């Protein structure tokens, strides 16, 4: 396996912000922390895949949280 087997999740929309509930800033484009971004070139494929898995998990948790909030709070007022 070559080091390039796990591609970077970077989509060239780079801006670090705090997302809901996070203690670390995350990139708007790829959802990585500054630590994950700076260490990426030094990581082996296993470490890179762990970062990707973490991104997927964080996004799933966020989607579940947002979905629950939307279910409990309608976006528009329905006529009665």
mmJSON file of the N, C-alpha and C atoms, coordinates in Angstrom:
{"data_MODEL":{"atom_site":{
"group_PDB":["ATOM","ATOM","ATOM","ATOM","ATOM","ATOM","ATOM","ATOM","ATOM","ATOM","ATOM","ATOM","ATOM","ATOM","ATOM","ATOM","ATOM","ATOM","ATOM","ATOM","ATOM","ATOM","ATOM","ATOM","ATOM","ATOM","ATOM","ATOM","ATOM","ATOM","ATOM","ATOM","ATOM","ATOM","ATOM","ATOM","ATOM","ATOM","ATOM","ATOM","ATOM","ATOM","ATOM","ATOM","ATOM","ATOM","ATOM","ATOM","ATOM","ATOM","ATOM","ATOM","ATOM","ATOM","ATOM","ATOM","ATOM","ATOM","ATOM","ATOM","ATOM","ATOM","ATOM","ATOM","ATOM","ATOM","ATOM","ATOM","ATOM","ATOM","ATOM","ATOM","ATOM","ATOM","ATOM","ATOM","ATOM","ATOM","ATOM","ATOM","ATOM","ATOM","ATOM","ATOM","ATOM","ATOM","ATOM","ATOM","ATOM","ATOM","ATOM","ATOM","ATOM","ATOM","ATOM","ATOM","ATOM","ATOM","ATOM","ATOM","ATOM","ATOM","ATOM","ATOM","ATOM","ATOM","ATOM","ATOM","ATOM","ATOM","ATOM","ATOM","ATOM","ATOM","ATOM","ATOM","ATOM","ATOM","ATOM","ATOM","ATOM","ATOM","ATOM","ATOM","ATOM","ATOM","ATOM","ATOM","ATOM","ATOM","ATOM","ATOM","ATOM","ATOM","ATOM","ATOM","ATOM","ATOM","ATOM","ATOM","ATOM","ATOM","ATOM","ATOM","ATOM","ATOM","ATOM","ATOM","ATOM","ATOM","ATOM","ATOM","ATOM","ATOM","ATOM","ATOM","ATOM","ATOM","ATOM","ATOM","ATOM","ATOM","ATOM","ATOM","ATOM","ATOM","ATOM","ATOM","ATOM","ATOM","ATOM","ATOM","ATOM","ATOM","ATOM","ATOM","ATOM","ATOM","ATOM","ATOM","ATOM","ATOM","ATOM","ATOM","ATOM","ATOM","ATOM","ATOM","ATOM","ATOM","ATOM","ATOM","ATOM","ATOM","ATOM","ATOM","ATOM","ATOM","ATOM","ATOM","ATOM","ATOM","ATOM","ATOM","ATOM","ATOM","ATOM","ATOM","ATOM","ATOM","ATOM","ATOM","ATOM","ATOM","ATOM","ATOM","ATOM","ATOM","ATOM","ATOM","ATOM","ATOM","ATOM","ATOM","ATOM","ATOM","ATOM","ATOM","ATOM","ATOM","ATOM","ATOM","ATOM","ATOM","ATOM","ATOM","ATOM","ATOM","ATOM","ATOM"],
"id":[1,2,3,4,5,6,7,8,9,10,11,12,13,14,15,16,17,18,19,20,21,22,23,24,25,26,27,28,29,30,31,32,33,34,35,36,37,38,39,40,41,42,43,44,45,46,47,48,49,50,51,52,53,54,55,56,57,58,59,60,61,62,63,64,65,66,67,68,69,70,71,72,73,74,75,76,77,78,79,80,81,82,83,84,85,86,87,88,89,90,91,92,93,94,95,96,97,98,99,100,101,102,103,104,105,106,107,108,109,110,111,112,113,114,115,116,117,118,119,120,121,122,123,124,125,126,127,128,129,130,131,132,133,134,135,136,137,138,139,140,141,142,143,144,145,146,147,148,149,150,151,152,153,154,155,156,157,158,159,160,161,162,163,164,165,166,167,168,169,170,171,172,173,174,175,176,177,178,179,180,181,182,183,184,185,186,187,188,189,190,191,192,193,194,195,196,197,198,199,200,201,202,203,204,205,206,207,208,209,210,211,212,213,214,215,216,217,218,219,220,221,222,223,224,225,226,227,228,229,230,231,232,233,234,235,236,237,238,239,240],
"type_symbol":["N","C","C","N","C","C","N","C","C","N","C","C","N","C","C","N","C","C","N","C","C","N","C","C","N","C","C","N","C","C","N","C","C","N","C","C","N","C","C","N","C","C","N","C","C","N","C","C","N","C","C","N","C","C","N","C","C","N","C","C","N","C","C","N","C","C","N","C","C","N","C","C","N","C","C","N","C","C","N","C","C","N","C","C","N","C","C","N","C","C","N","C","C","N","C","C","N","C","C","N","C","C","N","C","C","N","C","C","N","C","C","N","C","C","N","C","C","N","C","C","N","C","C","N","C","C","N","C","C","N","C","C","N","C","C","N","C","C","N","C","C","N","C","C","N","C","C","N","C","C","N","C","C","N","C","C","N","C","C","N","C","C","N","C","C","N","C","C","N","C","C","N","C","C","N","C","C","N","C","C","N","C","C","N","C","C","N","C","C","N","C","C","N","C","C","N","C","C","N","C","C","N","C","C","N","C","C","N","C","C","N","C","C","N","C","C","N","C","C","N","C","C","N","C","C","N","C","C","N","C","C","N","C","C","N","C","C","N","C","C"],
"label_atom_id":["N","CA","C","N","CA","C","N","CA","C","N","CA","C","N","CA","C","N","CA","C","N","CA","C","N","CA","C","N","CA","C","N","CA","C","N","CA","C","N","CA","C","N","CA","C","N","CA","C","N","CA","C","N","CA","C","N","CA","C","N","CA","C","N","CA","C","N","CA","C","N","CA","C","N","CA","C","N","CA","C","N","CA","C","N","CA","C","N","CA","C","N","CA","C","N","CA","C","N","CA","C","N","CA","C","N","CA","C","N","CA","C","N","CA","C","N","CA","C","N","CA","C","N","CA","C","N","CA","C","N","CA","C","N","CA","C","N","CA","C","N","CA","C","N","CA","C","N","CA","C","N","CA","C","N","CA","C","N","CA","C","N","CA","C","N","CA","C","N","CA","C","N","CA","C","N","CA","C","N","CA","C","N","CA","C","N","CA","C","N","CA","C","N","CA","C","N","CA","C","N","CA","C","N","CA","C","N","CA","C","N","CA","C","N","CA","C","N","CA","C","N","CA","C","N","CA","C","N","CA","C","N","CA","C","N","CA","C","N","CA","C","N","CA","C","N","CA","C","N","CA","C","N","CA","C","N","CA","C","N","CA","C","N","CA","C","N","CA","C","N","CA","C","N","CA","C","N","CA","C"],
"label_alt_id":[null,null,null,null,null,null,null,null,null,null,null,null,null,null,null,null,null,null,null,null,null,null,null,null,null,null,null,null,null,null,null,null,null,null,null,null,null,null,null,null,null,null,null,null,null,null,null,null,null,null,null,null,null,null,null,null,null,null,null,null,null,null,null,null,null,null,null,null,null,null,null,null,null,null,null,null,null,null,null,null,null,null,null,null,null,null,null,null,null,null,null,null,null,null,null,null,null,null,null,null,null,null,null,null,null,null,null,null,null,null,null,null,null,null,null,null,null,null,null,null,null,null,null,null,null,null,null,null,null,null,null,null,null,null,null,null,null,null,null,null,null,null,null,null,null,null,null,null,null,null,null,null,null,null,null,null,null,null,null,null,null,null,null,null,null,null,null,null,null,null,null,null,null,null,null,null,null,null,null,null,null,null,null,null,null,null,null,null,null,null,null,null,null,null,null,null,null,null,null,null,null,null,null,null,null,null,null,null,null,null,null,null,null,null,null,null,null,null,null,null,null,null,null,null,null,null,null,null,null,null,null,null,null,null,null,null,null,null,null,null],
"label_comp_id":["UNK","UNK","UNK","UNK","UNK","UNK","UNK","UNK","UNK","UNK","UNK","UNK","UNK","UNK","UNK","UNK","UNK","UNK","UNK","UNK","UNK","UNK","UNK","UNK","UNK","UNK","UNK","UNK","UNK","UNK","UNK","UNK","UNK","UNK","UNK","UNK","UNK","UNK","UNK","UNK","UNK","UNK","UNK","UNK","UNK","UNK","UNK","UNK","UNK","UNK","UNK","UNK","UNK","UNK","UNK","UNK","UNK","UNK","UNK","UNK","UNK","UNK","UNK","UNK","UNK","UNK","UNK","UNK","UNK","UNK","UNK","UNK","UNK","UNK","UNK","UNK","UNK","UNK","UNK","UNK","UNK","UNK","UNK","UNK","UNK","UNK","UNK","UNK","UNK","UNK","UNK","UNK","UNK","UNK","UNK","UNK","UNK","UNK","UNK","UNK","UNK","UNK","UNK","UNK","UNK","UNK","UNK","UNK","UNK","UNK","UNK","UNK","UNK","UNK","UNK","UNK","UNK","UNK","UNK","UNK","UNK","UNK","UNK","UNK","UNK","UNK","UNK","UNK","UNK","UNK","UNK","UNK","UNK","UNK","UNK","UNK","UNK","UNK","UNK","UNK","UNK","UNK","UNK","UNK","UNK","UNK","UNK","UNK","UNK","UNK","UNK","UNK","UNK","UNK","UNK","UNK","UNK","UNK","UNK","UNK","UNK","UNK","UNK","UNK","UNK","UNK","UNK","UNK","UNK","UNK","UNK","UNK","UNK","UNK","UNK","UNK","UNK","UNK","UNK","UNK","UNK","UNK","UNK","UNK","UNK","UNK","UNK","UNK","UNK","UNK","UNK","UNK","UNK","UNK","UNK","UNK","UNK","UNK","UNK","UNK","UNK","UNK","UNK","UNK","UNK","UNK","UNK","UNK","UNK","UNK","UNK","UNK","UNK","UNK","UNK","UNK","UNK","UNK","UNK","UNK","UNK","UNK","UNK","UNK","UNK","UNK","UNK","UNK","UNK","UNK","UNK","UNK","UNK","UNK","UNK","UNK","UNK","UNK","UNK","UNK"],
"label_asym_id":["A","A","A","A","A","A","A","A","A","A","A","A","A","A","A","A","A","A","A","A","A","A","A","A","A","A","A","A","A","A","A","A","A","A","A","A","A","A","A","A","A","A","A","A","A","A","A","A","A","A","A","A","A","A","A","A","A","A","A","A","A","A","A","A","A","A","A","A","A","A","A","A","A","A","A","A","A","A","A","A","A","A","A","A","A","A","A","A","A","A","A","A","A","A","A","A","A","A","A","A","A","A","A","A","A","A","A","A","A","A","A","A","A","A","A","A","A","A","A","A","A","A","A","A","A","A","A","A","A","A","A","A","A","A","A","A","A","A","A","A","A","A","A","A","A","A","A","A","A","A","A","A","A","A","A","A","A","A","A","A","A","A","A","A","A","A","A","A","A","A","A","A","A","A","A","A","A","A","A","A","A","A","A","A","A","A","A","A","A","A","A","A","A","A","A","A","A","A","A","A","A","A","A","A","A","A","A","A","A","A","A","A","A","A","A","A","A","A","A","A","A","A","A","A","A","A","A","A","A","A","A","A","A","A","A","A","A","A","A","A"],
"label_entity_id":["1","1","1","1","1","1","1","1","1","1","1","1","1","1","1","1","1","1","1","1","1","1","1","1","1","1","1","1","1","1","1","1","1","1","1","1","1","1","1","1","1","1","1","1","1","1","1","1","1","1","1","1","1","1","1","1","1","1","1","1","1","1","1","1","1","1","1","1","1","1","1","1","1","1","1","1","1","1","1","1","1","1","1","1","1","1","1","1","1","1","1","1","1","1","1","1","1","1","1","1","1","1","1","1","1","1","1","1","1","1","1","1","1","1","1","1","1","1","1","1","1","1","1","1","1","1","1","1","1","1","1","1","1","1","1","1","1","1","1","1","1","1","1","1","1","1","1","1","1","1","1","1","1","1","1","1","1","1","1","1","1","1","1","1","1","1","1","1","1","1","1","1","1","1","1","1","1","1","1","1","1","1","1","1","1","1","1","1","1","1","1","1","1","1","1","1","1","1","1","1","1","1","1","1","1","1","1","1","1","1","1","1","1","1","1","1","1","1","1","1","1","1","1","1","1","1","1","1","1","1","1","1","1","1","1","1","1","1","1","1"],
"label_seq_id":[1,1,1,2,2,2,3,3,3,4,4,4,5,5,5,6,6,6,7,7,7,8,8,8,9,9,9,10,10,10,11,11,11,12,12,12,13,13,13,14,14,14,15,15,15,16,16,16,17,17,17,18,18,18,19,19,19,20,20,20,21,21,21,22,22,22,23,23,23,24,24,24,25,25,25,26,26,26,27,27,27,28,28,28,29,29,29,30,30,30,31,31,31,32,32,32,33,33,33,34,34,34,35,35,35,36,36,36,37,37,37,38,38,38,39,39,39,40,40,40,41,41,41,42,42,42,43,43,43,44,44,44,45,45,45,46,46,46,47,47,47,48,48,48,49,49,49,50,50,50,51,51,51,52,52,52,53,53,53,54,54,54,55,55,55,56,56,56,57,57,57,58,58,58,59,59,59,60,60,60,61,61,61,62,62,62,63,63,63,64,64,64,65,65,65,66,66,66,67,67,67,68,68,68,69,69,69,70,70,70,71,71,71,72,72,72,73,73,73,74,74,74,75,75,75,76,76,76,77,77,77,78,78,78,79,79,79,80,80,80],
"pdbx_PDB_ins_code":[null,null,null,null,null,null,null,null,null,null,null,null,null,null,null,null,null,null,null,null,null,null,null,null,null,null,null,null,null,null,null,null,null,null,null,null,null,null,null,null,null,null,null,null,null,null,null,null,null,null,null,null,null,null,null,null,null,null,null,null,null,null,null,null,null,null,null,null,null,null,null,null,null,null,null,null,null,null,null,null,null,null,null,null,null,null,null,null,null,null,null,null,null,null,null,null,null,null,null,null,null,null,null,null,null,null,null,null,null,null,null,null,null,null,null,null,null,null,null,null,null,null,null,null,null,null,null,null,null,null,null,null,null,null,null,null,null,null,null,null,null,null,null,null,null,null,null,null,null,null,null,null,null,null,null,null,null,null,null,null,null,null,null,null,null,null,null,null,null,null,null,null,null,null,null,null,null,null,null,null,null,null,null,null,null,null,null,null,null,null,null,null,null,null,null,null,null,null,null,null,null,null,null,null,null,null,null,null,null,null,null,null,null,null,null,null,null,null,null,null,null,null,null,null,null,null,null,null,null,null,null,null,null,null,null,null,null,null,null,null],
"Cartn_x":[0.835,0.0,0.87,0.5,1.218,0.544,1.274,0.744,-0.429,-0.541,-1.618,-2.903,-2.962,-4.158,-5.377,-5.202,-6.319,-6.203,-7.036,-6.914,-7.367,-6.835,-7.22,-8.683,-9.419,-10.807,-10.939,-9.815,-9.829,-10.577,-11.487,-12.207,-11.933,-10.851,-10.398,-11.415,-12.158,-13.001,-12.502,-11.42,-10.684,-10.996,-11.695,-11.977,-12.241,-11.526,-11.692,-12.735,-13.702,-14.748,-15.041,-15.711,-16.22,-17.604,-17.813,-19.136,-19.857,-21.166,-21.998,-21.435,-21.131,-20.709,-19.247,-18.524,-17.121,-16.239,-15.184,-14.22,-13.032,-12.894,-11.819,-12.421,-11.655,-12.085,-12.021,-12.931,-12.962,-13.048,-12.486,-12.535,-13.952,-14.444,-15.779,-15.858,-14.796,-14.81,-14.66,-13.642,-13.336,-13.663,-14.015,-14.419,-13.28,-12.032,-10.897,-10.472,-9.855,-9.27,-7.951,-7.427,-6.138,-5.043,-5.133,-4.165,-4.231,-5.437,-5.59,-5.085,-5.32,-4.861,-3.339,-2.717,-1.254,-0.508,-1.081,-0.408,-0.684,-1.629,-2.067,-0.905,0.024,1.148,2.042,2.057,2.906,2.197,0.889,0.1,0.246,0.182,0.091,-1.386,-1.652,-3.018,-3.992,-3.539,-4.414,-4.851,-3.909,-4.229,-5.132,-4.855,-5.698,-7.123,-7.257,-8.595,-9.317,-8.578,-9.182,-9.737,-9.03,-9.513,-10.793,-10.781,-11.963,-13.149,-12.911,-13.971,-14.522,-13.634,-14.06,-14.934,-14.59,-15.392,-16.789,-16.846,-18.138,-18.975,-18.349,-19.072,-19.572,-18.714,-19.123,-20.308,-20.247,-21.333,-22.624,-22.536,-23.726,-24.366,-23.548,-24.065,-24.725,-24.087,-24.66,-25.997,-26.05,-27.289,-28.402,-28.086,-29.094,-29.596,-28.685,-29.052,-29.944,-29.571,-30.353,-31.709,-31.735,-33.003,-33.952,-33.428,-34.261,-34.816,-33.98,-34.422,-35.507,-35.356,-36.347,-37.668,-37.616,-38.838,-39.624,-38.908,-39.552,-39.959,-39.492,-39.793,-40.103,-41.373,-41.721,-41.103,-40.761,-40.151,-41.18,-42.409,-43.455,-44.686,-45.473,-46.73,-47.776,-48.351,-49.402,-50.737,-51.618,-52.946,-53.717,-54.516,-55.293,-56.703],
"Cartn_y":[-1.194,0.0,1.244,2.172,3.43,4.415,5.427,6.409,7.173,7.17,7.908,7.096,5.895,5.061,5.659,6.392,7.058,8.537,9.02,10.411,11.405,12.586,13.658,14.025,14.306,14.732,16.22,16.909,18.344,18.619,19.604,20.018,21.491,22.02,23.394,24.464,24.185,25.195,25.265,26.004,25.951,27.151,26.882,27.899,27.149,27.512,26.85,27.569,26.795,27.334,26.318,26.775,25.858,25.431,24.128,23.622,23.254,23.125,22.871,21.778,22.143,21.165,20.753,21.18,20.791,21.641,21.035,21.779,22.231,21.653,22.033,22.682,23.615,24.17,23.082,23.126,22.17,22.94,22.36,22.965,22.846,23.933,23.95,22.939,22.816,21.949,20.468,20.118,18.687,18.164,19.049,18.689,18.119,18.411,17.959,19.063,18.659,19.625,20.113,21.197,21.708,20.666,19.922,18.859,17.768,17.357,16.331,16.825,18.096,18.674,18.72,19.217,19.382,18.063,17.053,15.755,14.837,15.208,14.327,13.758,14.596,14.137,13.121,13.152,12.244,10.94,10.888,9.731,8.563,7.349,6.163,5.972,5.013,4.799,4.452,3.71,3.352,4.596,5.49,6.731,7.622,7.688,8.484,7.95,6.637,6.037,6.304,6.331,6.642,8.069,8.999,10.38,10.411,9.721,9.666,9.067,7.978,7.342,8.298,9.085,10.075,11.153,11.577,12.579,12.028,10.803,10.161,10.055,9.644,9.495,10.845,11.868,13.207,13.719,13.523,14.001,13.239,11.951,11.156,11.634,11.913,12.405,13.761,14.654,15.974,15.856,14.988,14.819,14.285,13.346,12.796,13.879,14.705,15.79,16.801,17.192,18.159,17.575,16.313,15.677,15.642,15.303,15.25,16.631,17.655,19.017,19.441,19.061,19.436,18.709,17.482,16.715,17.363,17.829,18.406,19.86,20.496,21.909,22.123,22.264,22.449,23.721,23.666,24.824,25.882,25.476,26.437,26.17,27.179,27.017,26.442,25.338,24.72,25.292,25.576,26.062,24.978,25.384,24.417,24.316],
"Cartn_z":[0.0,0.0,0.0,-0.835,-0.861,0.089,0.517,1.47,0.869,-0.461,-1.111,-1.253,-0.705,-0.847,-0.162,0.92,1.585,1.248,0.322,-0.127,0.94,0.844,1.748,1.519,2.599,2.449,2.096,1.926,1.635,0.33,0.369,-0.832,-1.154,-0.594,-0.856,-0.457,0.594,1.239,2.671,2.864,4.128,5.016,6.095,7.11,8.4,9.442,10.728,11.569,12.068,12.936,14.031,15.081,16.097,15.649,15.504,15.154,16.445,16.379,17.562,18.451,19.687,20.675,20.607,19.581,19.461,20.37,20.884,21.692,20.847,19.653,18.735,17.497,16.92,15.643,14.576,13.641,12.537,11.227,10.185,8.86,8.303,7.728,7.128,5.984,5.197,4.026,4.326,5.11,5.304,6.7,7.621,8.986,9.824,9.44,10.242,11.201,12.323,13.25,12.667,13.206,12.738,12.953,14.041,14.309,13.237,12.878,11.842,10.492,10.203,8.933,8.878,9.937,9.914,9.981,10.616,10.712,9.519,8.64,7.562,6.743,6.335,5.496,6.194,7.496,8.259,8.636,8.442,8.873,7.901,8.48,7.636,7.262,6.383,5.91,7.03,8.022,9.145,9.911,10.16,10.871,10.034,8.733,7.848,7.826,7.763,7.745,9.056,10.161,11.465,11.463,10.83,10.723,9.891,8.75,7.886,8.65,9.374,10.17,11.218,11.831,12.82,12.203,10.996,10.285,10.02,9.53,9.241,10.514,11.603,12.873,13.384,13.357,13.821,13.007,11.7,10.848,11.103,11.375,11.678,12.977,13.973,15.259,15.067,14.295,14.031,13.304,12.274,11.516,12.408,13.274,14.183,15.13,15.627,16.547,15.833,14.623,13.865,13.503,13.068,12.717,13.902,15.07,16.272,16.591,16.45,16.722,15.739,14.475,13.466,13.669,14.102,14.352,15.491,16.5,17.682,17.502,16.432,16.222,14.747,14.408,13.0,12.426,11.152,10.496,10.125,9.867,9.51,10.37,10.52,11.251,10.317,10.688,9.889,10.322,9.335,9.725,10.464,11.404,12.184,11.674],
"occupancy":[1.0,1.0,1.0,1.0,1.0,1.0,1.0,1.0,1.0,1.0,1.0,1.0,1.0,1.0,1.0,1.0,1.0,1.0,1.0,1.0,1.0,1.0,1.0,1.0,1.0,1.0,1.0,1.0,1.0,1.0,1.0,1.0,1.0,1.0,1.0,1.0,1.0,1.0,1.0,1.0,1.0,1.0,1.0,1.0,1.0,1.0,1.0,1.0,1.0,1.0,1.0,1.0,1.0,1.0,1.0,1.0,1.0,1.0,1.0,1.0,1.0,1.0,1.0,1.0,1.0,1.0,1.0,1.0,1.0,1.0,1.0,1.0,1.0,1.0,1.0,1.0,1.0,1.0,1.0,1.0,1.0,1.0,1.0,1.0,1.0,1.0,1.0,1.0,1.0,1.0,1.0,1.0,1.0,1.0,1.0,1.0,1.0,1.0,1.0,1.0,1.0,1.0,1.0,1.0,1.0,1.0,1.0,1.0,1.0,1.0,1.0,1.0,1.0,1.0,1.0,1.0,1.0,1.0,1.0,1.0,1.0,1.0,1.0,1.0,1.0,1.0,1.0,1.0,1.0,1.0,1.0,1.0,1.0,1.0,1.0,1.0,1.0,1.0,1.0,1.0,1.0,1.0,1.0,1.0,1.0,1.0,1.0,1.0,1.0,1.0,1.0,1.0,1.0,1.0,1.0,1.0,1.0,1.0,1.0,1.0,1.0,1.0,1.0,1.0,1.0,1.0,1.0,1.0,1.0,1.0,1.0,1.0,1.0,1.0,1.0,1.0,1.0,1.0,1.0,1.0,1.0,1.0,1.0,1.0,1.0,1.0,1.0,1.0,1.0,1.0,1.0,1.0,1.0,1.0,1.0,1.0,1.0,1.0,1.0,1.0,1.0,1.0,1.0,1.0,1.0,1.0,1.0,1.0,1.0,1.0,1.0,1.0,1.0,1.0,1.0,1.0,1.0,1.0,1.0,1.0,1.0,1.0,1.0,1.0,1.0,1.0,1.0,1.0,1.0,1.0,1.0,1.0,1.0,1.0,1.0,1.0,1.0,1.0,1.0,1.0],
"B_iso_or_equiv":[0.0,0.0,0.0,0.0,0.0,0.0,0.0,0.0,0.0,0.0,0.0,0.0,0.0,0.0,0.0,0.0,0.0,0.0,0.0,0.0,0.0,0.0,0.0,0.0,0.0,0.0,0.0,0.0,0.0,0.0,0.0,0.0,0.0,0.0,0.0,0.0,0.0,0.0,0.0,0.0,0.0,0.0,0.0,0.0,0.0,0.0,0.0,0.0,0.0,0.0,0.0,0.0,0.0,0.0,0.0,0.0,0.0,0.0,0.0,0.0,0.0,0.0,0.0,0.0,0.0,0.0,0.0,0.0,0.0,0.0,0.0,0.0,0.0,0.0,0.0,0.0,0.0,0.0,0.0,0.0,0.0,0.0,0.0,0.0,0.0,0.0,0.0,0.0,0.0,0.0,0.0,0.0,0.0,0.0,0.0,0.0,0.0,0.0,0.0,0.0,0.0,0.0,0.0,0.0,0.0,0.0,0.0,0.0,0.0,0.0,0.0,0.0,0.0,0.0,0.0,0.0,0.0,0.0,0.0,0.0,0.0,0.0,0.0,0.0,0.0,0.0,0.0,0.0,0.0,0.0,0.0,0.0,0.0,0.0,0.0,0.0,0.0,0.0,0.0,0.0,0.0,0.0,0.0,0.0,0.0,0.0,0.0,0.0,0.0,0.0,0.0,0.0,0.0,0.0,0.0,0.0,0.0,0.0,0.0,0.0,0.0,0.0,0.0,0.0,0.0,0.0,0.0,0.0,0.0,0.0,0.0,0.0,0.0,0.0,0.0,0.0,0.0,0.0,0.0,0.0,0.0,0.0,0.0,0.0,0.0,0.0,0.0,0.0,0.0,0.0,0.0,0.0,0.0,0.0,0.0,0.0,0.0,0.0,0.0,0.0,0.0,0.0,0.0,0.0,0.0,0.0,0.0,0.0,0.0,0.0,0.0,0.0,0.0,0.0,0.0,0.0,0.0,0.0,0.0,0.0,0.0,0.0,0.0,0.0,0.0,0.0,0.0,0.0,0.0,0.0,0.0,0.0,0.0,0.0,0.0,0.0,0.0,0.0,0.0,0.0],
"pdbx_formal_charge":[null,null,null,null,null,null,null,null,null,null,null,null,null,null,null,null,null,null,null,null,null,null,null,null,null,null,null,null,null,null,null,null,null,null,null,null,null,null,null,null,null,null,null,null,null,null,null,null,null,null,null,null,null,null,null,null,null,null,null,null,null,null,null,null,null,null,null,null,null,null,null,null,null,null,null,null,null,null,null,null,null,null,null,null,null,null,null,null,null,null,null,null,null,null,null,null,null,null,null,null,null,null,null,null,null,null,null,null,null,null,null,null,null,null,null,null,null,null,null,null,null,null,null,null,null,null,null,null,null,null,null,null,null,null,null,null,null,null,null,null,null,null,null,null,null,null,null,null,null,null,null,null,null,null,null,null,null,null,null,null,null,null,null,null,null,null,null,null,null,null,null,null,null,null,null,null,null,null,null,null,null,null,null,null,null,null,null,null,null,null,null,null,null,null,null,null,null,null,null,null,null,null,null,null,null,null,null,null,null,null,null,null,null,null,null,null,null,null,null,null,null,null,null,null,null,null,null,null,null,null,null,null,null,null,null,null,null,null,null,null],
"auth_seq_id":[1,1,1,2,2,2,3,3,3,4,4,4,5,5,5,6,6,6,7,7,7,8,8,8,9,9,9,10,10,10,11,11,11,12,12,12,13,13,13,14,14,14,15,15,15,16,16,16,17,17,17,18,18,18,19,19,19,20,20,20,21,21,21,22,22,22,23,23,23,24,24,24,25,25,25,26,26,26,27,27,27,28,28,28,29,29,29,30,30,30,31,31,31,32,32,32,33,33,33,34,34,34,35,35,35,36,36,36,37,37,37,38,38,38,39,39,39,40,40,40,41,41,41,42,42,42,43,43,43,44,44,44,45,45,45,46,46,46,47,47,47,48,48,48,49,49,49,50,50,50,51,51,51,52,52,52,53,53,53,54,54,54,55,55,55,56,56,56,57,57,57,58,58,58,59,59,59,60,60,60,61,61,61,62,62,62,63,63,63,64,64,64,65,65,65,66,66,66,67,67,67,68,68,68,69,69,69,70,70,70,71,71,71,72,72,72,73,73,73,74,74,74,75,75,75,76,76,76,77,77,77,78,78,78,79,79,79,80,80,80],
"auth_comp_id":["UNK","UNK","UNK","UNK","UNK","UNK","UNK","UNK","UNK","UNK","UNK","UNK","UNK","UNK","UNK","UNK","UNK","UNK","UNK","UNK","UNK","UNK","UNK","UNK","UNK","UNK","UNK","UNK","UNK","UNK","UNK","UNK","UNK","UNK","UNK","UNK","UNK","UNK","UNK","UNK","UNK","UNK","UNK","UNK","UNK","UNK","UNK","UNK","UNK","UNK","UNK","UNK","UNK","UNK","UNK","UNK","UNK","UNK","UNK","UNK","UNK","UNK","UNK","UNK","UNK","UNK","UNK","UNK","UNK","UNK","UNK","UNK","UNK","UNK","UNK","UNK","UNK","UNK","UNK","UNK","UNK","UNK","UNK","UNK","UNK","UNK","UNK","UNK","UNK","UNK","UNK","UNK","UNK","UNK","UNK","UNK","UNK","UNK","UNK","UNK","UNK","UNK","UNK","UNK","UNK","UNK","UNK","UNK","UNK","UNK","UNK","UNK","UNK","UNK","UNK","UNK","UNK","UNK","UNK","UNK","UNK","UNK","UNK","UNK","UNK","UNK","UNK","UNK","UNK","UNK","UNK","UNK","UNK","UNK","UNK","UNK","UNK","UNK","UNK","UNK","UNK","UNK","UNK","UNK","UNK","UNK","UNK","UNK","UNK","UNK","UNK","UNK","UNK","UNK","UNK","UNK","UNK","UNK","UNK","UNK","UNK","UNK","UNK","UNK","UNK","UNK","UNK","UNK","UNK","UNK","UNK","UNK","UNK","UNK","UNK","UNK","UNK","UNK","UNK","UNK","UNK","UNK","UNK","UNK","UNK","UNK","UNK","UNK","UNK","UNK","UNK","UNK","UNK","UNK","UNK","UNK","UNK","UNK","UNK","UNK","UNK","UNK","UNK","UNK","UNK","UNK","UNK","UNK","UNK","UNK","UNK","UNK","UNK","UNK","UNK","UNK","UNK","UNK","UNK","UNK","UNK","UNK","UNK","UNK","UNK","UNK","UNK","UNK","UNK","UNK","UNK","UNK","UNK","UNK","UNK","UNK","UNK","UNK","UNK","UNK"],
"auth_asym_id":["A","A","A","A","A","A","A","A","A","A","A","A","A","A","A","A","A","A","A","A","A","A","A","A","A","A","A","A","A","A","A","A","A","A","A","A","A","A","A","A","A","A","A","A","A","A","A","A","A","A","A","A","A","A","A","A","A","A","A","A","A","A","A","A","A","A","A","A","A","A","A","A","A","A","A","A","A","A","A","A","A","A","A","A","A","A","A","A","A","A","A","A","A","A","A","A","A","A","A","A","A","A","A","A","A","A","A","A","A","A","A","A","A","A","A","A","A","A","A","A","A","A","A","A","A","A","A","A","A","A","A","A","A","A","A","A","A","A","A","A","A","A","A","A","A","A","A","A","A","A","A","A","A","A","A","A","A","A","A","A","A","A","A","A","A","A","A","A","A","A","A","A","A","A","A","A","A","A","A","A","A","A","A","A","A","A","A","A","A","A","A","A","A","A","A","A","A","A","A","A","A","A","A","A","A","A","A","A","A","A","A","A","A","A","A","A","A","A","A","A","A","A","A","A","A","A","A","A","A","A","A","A","A","A","A","A","A","A","A","A"],
"auth_atom_id":["N","CA","C","N","CA","C","N","CA","C","N","CA","C","N","CA","C","N","CA","C","N","CA","C","N","CA","C","N","CA","C","N","CA","C","N","CA","C","N","CA","C","N","CA","C","N","CA","C","N","CA","C","N","CA","C","N","CA","C","N","CA","C","N","CA","C","N","CA","C","N","CA","C","N","CA","C","N","CA","C","N","CA","C","N","CA","C","N","CA","C","N","CA","C","N","CA","C","N","CA","C","N","CA","C","N","CA","C","N","CA","C","N","CA","C","N","CA","C","N","CA","C","N","CA","C","N","CA","C","N","CA","C","N","CA","C","N","CA","C","N","CA","C","N","CA","C","N","CA","C","N","CA","C","N","CA","C","N","CA","C","N","CA","C","N","CA","C","N","CA","C","N","CA","C","N","CA","C","N","CA","C","N","CA","C","N","CA","C","N","CA","C","N","CA","C","N","CA","C","N","CA","C","N","CA","C","N","CA","C","N","CA","C","N","CA","C","N","CA","C","N","CA","C","N","CA","C","N","CA","C","N","CA","C","N","CA","C","N","CA","C","N","CA","C","N","CA","C","N","CA","C","N","CA","C","N","CA","C","N","CA","C","N","CA","C","N","CA","C","N","CA","C","N","CA","C","N","CA","C"],
"pdbx_PDB_model_num":[1,1,1,1,1,1,1,1,1,1,1,1,1,1,1,1,1,1,1,1,1,1,1,1,1,1,1,1,1,1,1,1,1,1,1,1,1,1,1,1,1,1,1,1,1,1,1,1,1,1,1,1,1,1,1,1,1,1,1,1,1,1,1,1,1,1,1,1,1,1,1,1,1,1,1,1,1,1,1,1,1,1,1,1,1,1,1,1,1,1,1,1,1,1,1,1,1,1,1,1,1,1,1,1,1,1,1,1,1,1,1,1,1,1,1,1,1,1,1,1,1,1,1,1,1,1,1,1,1,1,1,1,1,1,1,1,1,1,1,1,1,1,1,1,1,1,1,1,1,1,1,1,1,1,1,1,1,1,1,1,1,1,1,1,1,1,1,1,1,1,1,1,1,1,1,1,1,1,1,1,1,1,1,1,1,1,1,1,1,1,1,1,1,1,1,1,1,1,1,1,1,1,1,1,1,1,1,1,1,1,1,1,1,1,1,1,1,1,1,1,1,1,1,1,1,1,1,1,1,1,1,1,1,1,1,1,1,1,1,1]
}}}
